[in-house]
Amino acid sequence: MPEDEKPATNRAEQDKTEQDAESRARAQRARLARVFGDVLPEQTADDRSESTSRTSADWFERERPPHHF
């Protein structure tokens, strides 16, 4: 087994390895956020409560294509 692929032999080495992996993952997420921005909003329309009650008929009227009048 090559020197750099030896398994961690004690708990301190395992903790350091886990912390390094978490640190790399955080850095990767931060880099992706800088490049691509927030892909998903914090809250979607499904999560928000609607102030007015709407029925399925209301939805149908709003979504009906113009050629179906």
A tleap script that builds the chain and sets N, CA, C and O, in Angstrom:
source leaprc.protein.ff14SB
mol = sequence {
  NMET PRO GLU ASP GLU LYS PRO ALA THR ASN
  ARG ALA GLU GLN ASP LYS THR GLU GLN ASP
  ALA GLU SER ARG ALA ARG ALA GLN ARG ALA
  ARG LEU ALA ARG VAL PHE GLY ASP VAL LEU
  PRO GLU GLN THR ALA ASP ASP ARG SER GLU
  SER THR SER ARG THR SER ALA ASP TRP PHE
  GLU ARG GLU ARG PRO PRO HIE HIE CPHE
}
set mol.1.N position { 0.854 -1.179 0.000 }
set mol.1.CA position { 0.000 0.000 0.000 }
set mol.1.C position { 0.896 1.237 0.000 }
set mol.1.O position { 1.802 1.325 0.829 }
set mol.2.N position { 0.672 2.205 -0.911 }
set mol.2.CA position { 1.489 3.414 -0.949 }
set mol.2.C position { 1.365 4.207 0.355 }
set mol.2.O position { 0.377 4.093 1.081 }
set mol.3.N position { 2.377 5.001 0.625 }
set mol.3.CA position { 2.446 5.769 1.873 }
set mol.3.C position { 1.247 6.705 2.048 }
set mol.3.O position { 0.709 6.815 3.150 }
set mol.4.N position { 0.821 7.382 0.970 }
set mol.4.CA position { -0.272 8.347 1.097 }
set mol.4.C position { -1.649 7.689 1.170 }
set mol.4.O position { -2.639 8.393 1.366 }
set mol.5.N position { -1.748 6.381 1.023 }
set mol.5.CA position { -3.037 5.700 1.085 }
set mol.5.C position { -3.195 4.857 2.348 }
set mol.5.O position { -4.116 4.044 2.432 }
set mol.6.N position { -2.310 5.037 3.331 }
set mol.6.CA position { -2.430 4.278 4.568 }
set mol.6.C position { -3.675 4.731 5.318 }
set mol.6.O position { -3.951 5.929 5.386 }
set mol.7.N position { -4.436 3.789 5.884 }
set mol.7.CA position { -5.611 4.181 6.652 }
set mol.7.C position { -5.191 4.898 7.931 }
set mol.7.O position { -4.132 4.606 8.487 }
set mol.8.N position { -6.005 5.821 8.393 }
set mol.8.CA position { -5.723 6.539 9.632 }
set mol.8.C position { -5.713 5.532 10.776 }
set mol.8.O position { -6.636 4.730 10.926 }
set mol.9.N position { -4.666 5.587 11.571 }
set mol.9.CA position { -4.518 4.568 12.607 }
set mol.9.C position { -5.076 4.982 13.952 }
set mol.9.O position { -5.368 4.116 14.777 }
set mol.10.N position { -5.236 6.260 14.204 }
set mol.10.CA position { -5.803 6.657 15.488 }
set mol.10.C position { -6.925 7.668 15.292 }
set mol.10.O position { -7.127 8.203 14.202 }
set mol.11.N position { -7.637 7.909 16.367 }
set mol.11.CA position { -8.823 8.773 16.297 }
set mol.11.C position { -8.476 10.208 15.916 }
set mol.11.O position { -9.238 10.849 15.192 }
set mol.12.N position { -7.353 10.721 16.383 }
set mol.12.CA position { -6.959 12.093 16.060 }
set mol.12.C position { -6.745 12.256 14.559 }
set mol.12.O position { -7.160 13.255 13.972 }
set mol.13.N position { -6.096 11.268 13.942 }
set mol.13.CA position { -5.888 11.330 12.494 }
set mol.13.C position { -7.211 11.231 11.747 }
set mol.13.O position { -7.401 11.907 10.736 }
set mol.14.N position { -8.129 10.395 12.232 }
set mol.14.CA position { -9.443 10.264 11.599 }
set mol.14.C position { -10.223 11.568 11.707 }
set mol.14.O position { -10.855 11.996 10.741 }
set mol.15.N position { -10.183 12.208 12.890 }
set mol.15.CA position { -10.877 13.486 13.079 }
set mol.15.C position { -10.320 14.546 12.139 }
set mol.15.O position { -11.077 15.312 11.543 }
set mol.16.N position { -8.984 14.592 12.006 }
set mol.16.CA position { -8.371 15.577 11.121 }
set mol.16.C position { -8.779 15.314 9.669 }
set mol.16.O position { -9.049 16.251 8.918 }
set mol.17.N position { -8.821 14.059 9.285 }
set mol.17.CA position { -9.224 13.702 7.926 }
set mol.17.C position { -10.675 14.111 7.669 }
set mol.17.O position { -10.994 14.640 6.604 }
set mol.18.N position { -11.545 13.869 8.636 }
set mol.18.CA position { -12.961 14.255 8.499 }
set mol.18.C position { -13.105 15.767 8.427 }
set mol.18.O position { -13.890 16.279 7.629 }
set mol.19.N position { -12.347 16.489 9.262 }
set mol.19.CA position { -12.405 17.950 9.243 }
set mol.19.C position { -11.902 18.491 7.911 }
set mol.19.O position { -12.466 19.442 7.370 }
set mol.20.N position { -10.842 17.887 7.382 }
set mol.20.CA position { -10.325 18.309 6.081 }
set mol.20.C position { -11.365 18.082 4.988 }
set mol.20.O position { -11.540 18.930 4.114 }
set mol.21.N position { -12.050 16.957 5.032 }
set mol.21.CA position { -13.078 16.661 4.033 }
set mol.21.C position { -14.235 17.649 4.144 }
set mol.21.O position { -14.750 18.126 3.133 }
set mol.22.N position { -14.640 17.954 5.374 }
set mol.22.CA position { -15.727 18.927 5.569 }
set mol.22.C position { -15.301 20.302 5.090 }
set mol.22.O position { -16.089 21.019 4.475 }
set mol.23.N position { -14.068 20.671 5.366 }
set mol.23.CA position { -13.550 21.964 4.933 }
set mol.23.C position { -13.514 22.061 3.411 }
set mol.23.O position { -13.880 23.086 2.837 }
set mol.24.N position { -13.071 20.986 2.764 }
set mol.24.CA position { -13.054 20.962 1.291 }
set mol.24.C position { -14.469 21.044 0.728 }
set mol.24.O position { -14.701 21.720 -0.274 }
set mol.25.N position { -15.414 20.360 1.365 }
set mol.25.CA position { -16.804 20.393 0.895 }
set mol.25.C position { -17.380 21.797 1.044 }
set mol.25.O position { -18.076 22.275 0.148 }
set mol.26.N position { -17.098 22.468 2.170 }
set mol.26.CA position { -17.578 23.841 2.364 }
set mol.26.C position { -16.976 24.772 1.317 }
set mol.26.O position { -17.672 25.617 0.754 }
set mol.27.N position { -15.689 24.612 1.062 }
set mol.27.CA position { -15.020 25.444 0.062 }
set mol.27.C position { -15.610 25.198 -1.330 }
set mol.27.O position { -15.792 26.136 -2.106 }
set mol.28.N position { -15.902 23.957 -1.635 }
set mol.28.CA position { -16.498 23.617 -2.932 }
set mol.28.C position { -17.879 24.252 -3.073 }
set mol.28.O position { -18.197 24.819 -4.118 }
set mol.29.N position { -18.707 24.159 -2.018 }
set mol.29.CA position { -20.042 24.770 -2.072 }
set mol.29.C position { -19.944 26.294 -2.220 }
set mol.29.O position { -20.717 26.895 -2.966 }
set mol.30.N position { -19.007 26.908 -1.520 }
set mol.30.CA position { -18.824 28.359 -1.618 }
set mol.30.C position { -18.380 28.752 -3.022 }
set mol.30.O position { -18.853 29.747 -3.571 }
set mol.31.N position { -17.471 27.972 -3.600 }
set mol.31.CA position { -16.997 28.243 -4.960 }
set mol.31.C position { -18.142 28.116 -5.962 }
set mol.31.O position { -18.279 28.958 -6.849 }
set mol.32.N position { -18.953 27.088 -5.834 }
set mol.32.CA position { -20.099 26.916 -6.736 }
set mol.32.C position { -21.097 28.052 -6.571 }
set mol.32.O position { -21.661 28.527 -7.557 }
set mol.33.N position { -21.323 28.494 -5.333 }
set mol.33.CA position { -22.253 29.597 -5.095 }
set mol.33.C position { -21.736 30.889 -5.727 }
set mol.33.O position { -22.516 31.667 -6.276 }
set mol.34.N position { -20.421 31.119 -5.652 }
set mol.34.CA position { -19.860 32.325 -6.279 }
set mol.34.C position { -20.014 32.279 -7.793 }
set mol.34.O position { -20.312 33.296 -8.420 }
set mol.35.N position { -19.815 31.112 -8.380 }
set mol.35.CA position { -19.869 30.987 -9.835 }
set mol.35.C position { -21.304 31.009 -10.349 }
set mol.35.O position { -21.624 31.749 -11.279 }
set mol.36.N position { -22.170 30.193 -9.740 }
set mol.36.CA position { -23.513 30.016 -10.263 }
set mol.36.C position { -24.581 30.786 -9.511 }
set mol.36.O position { -25.700 30.909 -10.008 }
set mol.37.N position { -24.286 31.296 -8.357 }
set mol.37.CA position { -25.281 31.985 -7.557 }
set mol.37.C position { -26.213 30.978 -6.905 }
set mol.37.O position { -25.989 29.769 -6.959 }
set mol.38.N position { -27.260 31.501 -6.291 }
set mol.38.CA position { -28.243 30.624 -5.664 }
set mol.38.C position { -29.126 30.031 -6.742 }
set mol.38.O position { -29.811 30.753 -7.466 }
set mol.39.N position { -29.105 28.728 -6.841 }
set mol.39.CA position { -29.897 28.056 -7.859 }
set mol.39.C position { -31.366 28.048 -7.473 }
set mol.39.O position { -32.239 28.280 -8.310 }
set mol.40.N position { -31.629 27.785 -6.223 }
set mol.40.CA position { -33.001 27.717 -5.749 }
set mol.40.C position { -33.273 28.840 -4.755 }
set mol.40.O position { -32.413 29.151 -3.932 }
set mol.41.N position { -34.437 29.443 -4.816 }
set mol.41.CA position { -34.763 30.473 -3.832 }
set mol.41.C position { -34.939 29.850 -2.450 }
set mol.41.O position { -35.164 28.647 -2.318 }
set mol.42.N position { -34.833 30.692 -1.427 }
set mol.42.CA position { -35.011 30.203 -0.067 }
set mol.42.C position { -36.420 29.666 0.142 }
set mol.42.O position { -36.614 28.679 0.852 }
set mol.43.N position { -37.397 30.310 -0.473 }
set mol.43.CA position { -38.782 29.898 -0.289 }
set mol.43.C position { -39.472 29.890 -1.659 }
set mol.43.O position { -39.361 30.849 -2.422 }
set mol.44.N position { -40.173 28.815 -1.955 }
set mol.44.CA position { -40.867 28.710 -3.229 }
set mol.44.C position { -42.328 29.102 -3.058 }
set mol.44.O position { -42.798 29.297 -1.937 }
set mol.45.N position { -43.030 29.214 -4.153 }
set mol.45.CA position { -44.443 29.582 -4.100 }
set mol.45.C position { -45.256 28.544 -3.334 }
set mol.45.O position { -46.254 28.884 -2.699 }
set mol.46.N position { -44.842 27.297 -3.388 }
set mol.46.CA position { -45.556 26.246 -2.661 }
set mol.46.C position { -45.436 26.415 -1.149 }
set mol.46.O position { -46.324 26.012 -0.396 }
set mol.47.N position { -44.330 27.014 -0.714 }
set mol.47.CA position { -44.100 27.195 0.712 }
set mol.47.C position { -44.860 28.395 1.277 }
set mol.47.O position { -45.199 28.415 2.460 }
set mol.48.N position { -45.121 29.368 0.455 }
set mol.48.CA position { -45.774 30.599 0.914 }
set mol.48.C position { -47.268 30.379 1.088 }
set mol.48.O position { -47.903 29.643 0.332 }
set mol.49.N position { -47.799 31.022 2.082 }
set mol.49.CA position { -49.252 30.963 2.249 }
set mol.49.C position { -49.869 32.057 1.391 }
set mol.49.O position { -49.370 33.181 1.350 }
set mol.50.N position { -50.922 31.732 0.727 }
set mol.50.CA position { -51.577 32.698 -0.146 }
set mol.50.C position { -52.547 33.526 0.677 }
set mol.50.O position { -53.290 32.998 1.504 }
set mol.51.N position { -52.530 34.835 0.439 }
set mol.51.CA position { -53.384 35.719 1.226 }
set mol.51.C position { -54.844 35.632 0.777 }
set mol.51.O position { -55.750 35.887 1.570 }
set mol.52.N position { -55.071 35.282 -0.461 }
set mol.52.CA position { -56.443 35.143 -0.946 }
set mol.52.C position { -56.716 33.672 -1.219 }
set mol.52.O position { -55.844 32.945 -1.697 }
set mol.53.N position { -57.913 33.249 -0.916 }
set mol.53.CA position { -58.245 31.853 -1.198 }
set mol.53.C position { -58.624 31.736 -2.668 }
set mol.53.O position { -59.427 32.512 -3.185 }
set mol.54.N position { -58.042 30.771 -3.313 }
set mol.54.CA position { -58.302 30.568 -4.735 }
set mol.54.C position { -58.849 29.162 -4.926 }
set mol.54.O position { -58.443 28.220 -4.246 }
set mol.55.N position { -59.752 29.045 -5.839 }
set mol.55.CA position { -60.327 27.744 -6.136 }
set mol.55.C position { -59.714 27.217 -7.428 }
set mol.55.O position { -58.993 27.930 -8.127 }
set mol.56.N position { -60.008 25.974 -7.728 }
set mol.56.CA position { -59.480 25.405 -8.969 }
set mol.56.C position { -60.095 26.102 -10.183 }
set mol.56.O position { -59.468 26.168 -11.240 }
set mol.57.N position { -61.302 26.616 -10.042 }
set mol.57.CA position { -61.929 27.363 -11.146 }
set mol.57.C position { -61.161 28.655 -11.412 }
set mol.57.O position { -60.978 29.047 -12.564 }
set mol.58.N position { -60.713 29.312 -10.346 }
set mol.58.CA position { -59.910 30.519 -10.521 }
set mol.58.C position { -58.610 30.183 -11.242 }
set mol.58.O position { -58.190 30.902 -12.149 }
set mol.59.N position { -57.980 29.094 -10.835 }
set mol.59.CA position { -56.743 28.691 -11.478 }
set mol.59.C position { -56.996 28.403 -12.953 }
set mol.59.O position { -56.215 28.818 -13.810 }
set mol.60.N position { -58.081 27.694 -13.253 }
set mol.60.CA position { -58.392 27.366 -14.637 }
set mol.60.C position { -58.599 28.630 -15.465 }
set mol.60.O position { -58.133 28.706 -16.602 }
set mol.61.N position { -59.286 29.612 -14.915 }
set mol.61.CA position { -59.517 30.861 -15.642 }
set mol.61.C position { -58.196 31.583 -15.927 }
set mol.61.O position { -58.018 32.141 -17.010 }
set mol.62.N position { -57.286 31.575 -14.979 }
set mol.62.CA position { -55.991 32.236 -15.179 }
set mol.62.C position { -55.119 31.486 -16.180 }
set mol.62.O position { -54.381 32.112 -16.940 }
set mol.63.N position { -55.191 30.173 -16.192 }
set mol.63.CA position { -54.307 29.354 -17.015 }
set mol.63.C position { -54.892 28.972 -18.376 }
set mol.63.O position { -54.205 28.353 -19.188 }
set mol.64.N position { -56.126 29.325 -18.629 }
set mol.64.CA position { -56.780 28.929 -19.873 }
set mol.64.C position { -56.117 29.619 -21.064 }
set mol.64.O position { -55.943 30.838 -21.037 }
set mol.65.N position { -55.745 28.886 -22.096 }
set mol.65.CA position { -55.126 29.472 -23.284 }
set mol.65.C position { -56.124 30.389 -24.005 }
set mol.65.O position { -57.332 30.163 -23.932 }
set mol.66.N position { -55.635 31.406 -24.690 }
set mol.66.CA position { -56.508 32.377 -25.366 }
set mol.66.C position { -57.414 31.738 -26.416 }
set mol.66.O position { -58.525 32.220 -26.637 }
set mol.67.N position { -56.974 30.686 -27.055 }
set mol.67.CA position { -57.796 30.069 -28.112 }
set mol.67.C position { -58.942 29.235 -27.550 }
set mol.67.O position { -59.699 28.649 -28.325 }
set mol.68.N position { -59.094 29.160 -26.226 }
set mol.68.CA position { -60.182 28.409 -25.615 }
set mol.68.C position { -61.285 29.305 -25.075 }
set mol.68.O position { -62.123 28.851 -24.297 }
set mol.69.N position { -61.296 30.561 -25.474 }
set mol.69.CA position { -62.360 31.470 -25.012 }
set mol.69.C position { -63.628 31.258 -25.774 }
set mol.69.O position { -64.623 31.936 -25.517 }
savepdb mol mol.pdb
quit
